[in-house]
Amino acid sequence: MQNEAIMDQAQRLQQRIVDLRRRIHRRPELGFREVRTSRLVADTLKELGIEAKTGIGKTGVVGYLGREGPTIALRADMDALAIEEQNDVPYASEVPGVMHACGHDAHTAMLLGAAMLLSKVELAGQVRLLFQPCEEGTDEEGKSGAMRLIDDGAMDGVDAVIGLHVDPRLATGSIKVGEGAVCAAADSFRATIIGAGCHGAYPHLGVDPIYISAQVITALQSIVSRRVDPTSPSVITVGCIQGGTMANVIPAEVELRGTIRSLNEEVRQQLWQELRTVLETSRALGGDFSLEIKEGYPILVNDAAVAGLIRDVSTEFLGPQNVHEELPEMGAEDFAILSSRAPGAMFSLGVKSADREQPLRIHSPSFDLDEEALPLGSAILAGVALKYLAESTS
C-alpha cells in the first residue's frame, strides 16, 4: 500500500476511530482493571479477522497480523487516571473520580485504527499489536503493564517496537521524534529522619527531626547543582513530608518521600549515592536515618534506526516542516522496558487544536485533545510497520 493510500484510508476511518476513543473515554478504567476496554479491543480485532489473545499481562490484549518473518510490535497503553473530569463534553467520563487525562484512550483508538489499515494488506512479516494495561502505575509486586506483558511472552521474537504519546503542546499535523535518551529514569525514595521526641518547650531535651529534615532538604538541592556534571540533566524532588501531630510536640521521626530523575545511567547511580551522603547530615546533627530507594522505569533510549523510520514516514505524510526533533525530558515512560527487549522508539503526536482553547498539560482534569489528529497517528503507526517489514525482507 502506498503512503498516499494509507493516509487517504486513515482519513476515511476518522469517525470510526473517534467513536472508539469516545467509547473508551466515557468508561475509563484504572491500571490492571481495564476489563471493559480489553473486551472492546479484542472484539474489534476479531471483527477485523485479527487473532487476539486476551489476559496477557493480566488485562492486556495482543493482536497478531501477518505471517512468520521479521516482527514489529506497535504499543498502546489503555489505563486511565484517578482524576475527576471537569470537561463539559458529550463523551465525558461517566465513572466518578476516573478519567483519561493522559490520552491513553486516544492511543488505544489509534492502534485499532492502524489495525484496520494493516488488515487490508499483505504483510511481509508479522505486526504484533500490544494493548498494554497499567502504564501509570504498578501492581502489588511493583510491576507495570509493560513488565507484565514481557512476563507473558508478548515481546518474544519481536525485532523492533514502536510507541506514541499525544502531546497537547504540539500542533495537530506535526510530530516530534528523537534519538538516544528521550525520557528519564524515574526512581523513588523514602527516607526517615530519626530524632528523639520531646515537649516543644524543651527542645534541648530531645533531638528535633523537623529541624534536621530542613537541613537535609536544603542540602539535597546541592546534589544536582554542585555534585553532578551540569551537562547531565537530573532532578531530585522531595514531594512529601510527614511528621508531627501537635504544635507543641517535637516528633520522634519525620518521613521524606521523593523522586529521582536522570538521563544517564552513571549519573543515576551517583544520585543514589549522593542522596545517602546527604542523609548522613542527620547523624552529624545528633539524629539518625533510614533510606529506601525503589528502582523505577529505566531511561527511554530511542534507537537511531527505528527513530529514523518514524521520521521518514512522518515526513512523507506530514511534510518535513511538521517533523521536529524530540528533546530529552525528565518524564518517564514504561515503554522503556519494552524497548530494552528490542530496538525501539517512541514519538510524540501533536494534538493541539488551532480552533479552540485546551490545556497544554497532561494529567489535568480538563485535559482533552484534537480528534483530527487520530487518523494521523493511525497512519504513521501503520506506515512505519509496513516500511520496517519491507526493508527487513528486502
N, C-alpha and C positions, 0 to 999 in steps of 0.2 A: 504494500500500500504506500503510495507517495505521500509526502508530508502534507501537500495541499489537500489530499483526500482525507487524511486523518483530522486535520483542523476543521474541514467542512463537516465531516460526520460528527465531530465533537460538538460543534455549534448546534447541529440538529438535535443532539441529545440534551441540550442545556436544560430544558424544562424537566426532563426525567431526572437529571442529576440534582437539580434544585429541589424537586419533590422529595427525593431520598434524603437530602440534607435536612429538610424541614421536618420530616417524619422523625429523624433521629434527634433533632434539636428539641422537639416537643417532649420527648420521653428520654431525657438524659439519664445515664447510669454511671455510678462511681466505679472505680477500678476493681476488677475481678467480679463485678456484678453485672456485666454487660450482656445479660441473658437475652433481652428483647432485641438489642442491637445485633447480637450474633445471629439470632434467628432470621432477622431481616436480611443480613448479609448472605447467609447460607441459602436462603430461599431465592434471593436474586441471582446468585451464582448458578444455582440449579436450573432456574428458568432460562439461563443463557447456555445451558448444556455444559457447564464447567464443573468438574469434580470438586467437591467441597468437603473438607474434614473439619468437624466441629470438636469443641472441647480441647483444643490444642492450647497449651499454656493456660489451662483452666477454662477461660471463657473466650479464647481466641478462635479464629477461623482461618484455615489455609486453603486457598484455591490453587488448582493445578491446570495449567493450559499448555498445550503443545505436546512435544514428544521428548524422548531422551536426547541428550546433547548438552551444549552449553546452557547454563541455567542462571537466570537473573531473577532476583526477588524484588518485588515492589511492596513497600510497607506503609500502612496507615494505622494510626492509633485510634482507639474508639472511646476512651473513657472521658467522663465529664468531671466537673469540679464541685466541691461543696460551697457553692455561692448562690445567693438568691438573685434571680434575674430581675433587672429593672427595665428591660425593654418593653415598650408597648407595641408589639407586632403580632400578627395573626399566628405566628409559629412559635411564640414564646414558650418557655418551659412550663409544663404542667405538673412538674414534680417540685414540691416546696423545698427550698434550700439546695437545689442541684441545678446546674446549668452548664451548657457547653460554652465556656468562657475562654477557650483556647483554640477553637477551630477544629477540634478532632471530629466533629460531625461532618465538617467540610472535607477533611482528609479522607474519611471513610467513603463519602459520596463520590469523591473524585476518583478513588481507586476502583470503585464499582463502575464508574464511567469508563475508566481505562480498560476494565474487563470487557465491557460492551464493545469497545473498539477492537480489542485484540481477539475477541471471539469470532470475528468475521474474517480473519486472515489465516493463512498457512504459516506456522511458525517454524523457524529453523533451529529449534531447541525448545527449552521449557521456560515459561514465565510462571513464577510462583507468587501468589498474592497473599501477603501476610497482613491479616487484620488483627492487630495486636491489642490486647487488653492492657490496662493499668500502666500507662506511661508516667502518670503524675505521682505515683507512689509505689509502695512495696507491700508485700503480704507479711504475714506473721513471721516468716523466715527471712525477711529482708530482701526478697527477690521481686524485681519489677516484671512487667509483662514481657519485655524482651528476653530476660533471663529464663522465664518460664517457657517461652517459645523455643529457645535453644535446648532446654532440658527435654522437650518433647520432639526434638529432631527436625524442627521447621527449617533450620538452616543447613541441614545435612545435604551435601552435594551442591550447594549454592556457590556460584563463581563470582557474583557481583550483587550488590544490594543498593537500592535507591530509596530515598525518602524525601518528603517535602514537608514544609511547615508554612502556614499562612503568615503574612507579615502585614499588619494594618498600617505600618508606617510607609509602605511601598505601594506606589500607584498600581491599580489594576492594569494588566497588559505588560507587566515587567517582572523580572525575577532577579535574584542575586544568587551567585554560587561562587565558592572559593575553594582553594586548595590548601592542604595542610590543616593545622589546628583551627577549627572554627567555633567550637563550643568548649567550655571549660570542664575540667574535672570538678565534681561537687562532693566534698566530704563534709561531715558534720562532727561537732564535738560537744561534749557535755563535761564541764569542769565544776567540781565542788570545792569552794574555798572554806576551809575548816578553821574555825576560831574557838572561842570559849565564851559562851553566853553569860550575860550578867545584866544588872539593872542599868538603864541608860543614864542614871545619875552618877554611877560609879564606874566609868569605862576603864579606869586603871586596874580594876579587879578582874577584868576579862581580856579577851583578845577579839577585837571588832572585825568580823569578816566582811562587813559592808565597806568599811574604810579600806581594807586590803583589796577588795574587789575593784574599788575605784582606781587604785594604783595599777592593778593588773590590766584593767580595760584600757587605761591610758597607755600603758607600755605596749599592749597588743598593737596599737596603731603604729608603733615604730617598727614593727617587723617588716611591713611592706615598704615603708618609706626609707628605712635605714639598713635593713639586713638583706633584702632581696635586690638582685640586679634590676635597676629601673627600666631596662629594656624587656623585662619578662613580666607581663601583666599578672597580677594576683590580687586577691581580696581576702581579708578576714573580717567577718562581721559578727558582732555579738547581737543576737536578735531577741534574747530572752534573759531576764534577771529575776530570780525568785529568792526572797529571803526576808524573814521577819514577819511578825503578825501584829505587833503593837508599837505605838510611838515611843514608849519609854522602856523598851526591852531591846537589848542588843542580842541578836540571834546567835546560835551556835554555828550555823552554816549559811552560805549563800551559793546558789547554783547559777552557773552561766551556761547558756547554750548558744551555739552559733554555727556559721557555715564557713568553709574554707574553699576558695576557688583558685584554680591555676590552669595555665595553658602549656605547661612544660612539666614533664614527669620528675625531673631533678628538683625543680622548684617546689613541686608538690611535696616531696619528701622533706625538703628544707623547711617548709611551712610547718609541718608536723613537729619537727624537732624544735624550731624556734618557739612554737606555742608552749611546749613543755618547759623550755628555758625561762620564758617569761613568767610562767606559773610558779617557778622556784622563788619568785619575789615573795610569795606567801610565807615561805619558811624564814626568809630574811626578816620579815616583819612579825615573827612570833607565831604564825599560824601553820597551816599545812594545806595540802590539796590532793585531790584525785582527778584523773583525767581519762576520759574515754573518747577515742577518735573512731568514728564509723566511716569506713571507706565507702564512697558512693559511686556514682557513674564515672567512668573514665573520660579522658579527653576525647572529643569527637574530632577525628582526623579524616578529612576528605581525601580520598585517593585522587591523584592528579589525572589519571586516565579516565576514571569514571566521571569526575567533575568536568573534564573536557568534553565528554559525550553529552552531558546535560547542557553545557554551554553551546555546543554545536547545534543541537536540536532546537534549543530555545532561540538561538539566533535566526534559524530558518523560519521558525513560527512567528516570532515577535519582532524581528529586526534587531540589528546589533546595538542600536541606541537604547534598547529596552532590556539589555542583558548587562547586569552590573556585577562588580566584584563584591563578594561577601567578606567583610572584615571580621576578625575574631571577636566574639562576645563572651561575657562571663556567665551567661546562662548555661544550663546543662541539658542534655538530651540522652535518653537511654537508647536511642538509635546507635549511639557509640558502641554499645555492647554487640549489636548485630554486625556493625562494620568492623569489629575486631575479629570476626569469624570469616569475613570475605571482603575484598576491596569494595569500598562503598563511598557514597557521597549523598549529602542532604542539601537541598536548595530551598530558598525562601521564595514564596509566591506572593506577589503583590495583590492585596485585596482592599486597597484604599479607594473608595469611590470618589469620582470627581464631582458628583452631583449632590452629595449630602454629607452632613457632619457625622463623624463617628469617632469613638475613642481610638487613640493611637497607641493603645497598650492592650496586651492580653491579660487574662485573669482579672478583668474588670466586670462588675455586674451589668454594665451597659455595653459590653463587647458585642459587636456584630460585624458583618463583612459584606463586601460587594459580591453578590452571587454571579455577576457577569464573569468573574474570574474562574468559576468552577470548571467550565469546559476547557479552559486553557490548561489548568492543572492536569485534567484527564488526558488531554492531547500530548502534553510533554511526557508524562509517565509512559504512555503507550509508545510514543515516538522513540524515546530513549531505549525502551526494551527491544523494539524492532531493530534499531540501529546496532545495539550491542550484539544481538544474536546474528545479524547479517555479517558483521565484521568478524565475529568469533568463528563463524563457519567458513568464511572466505579465506 
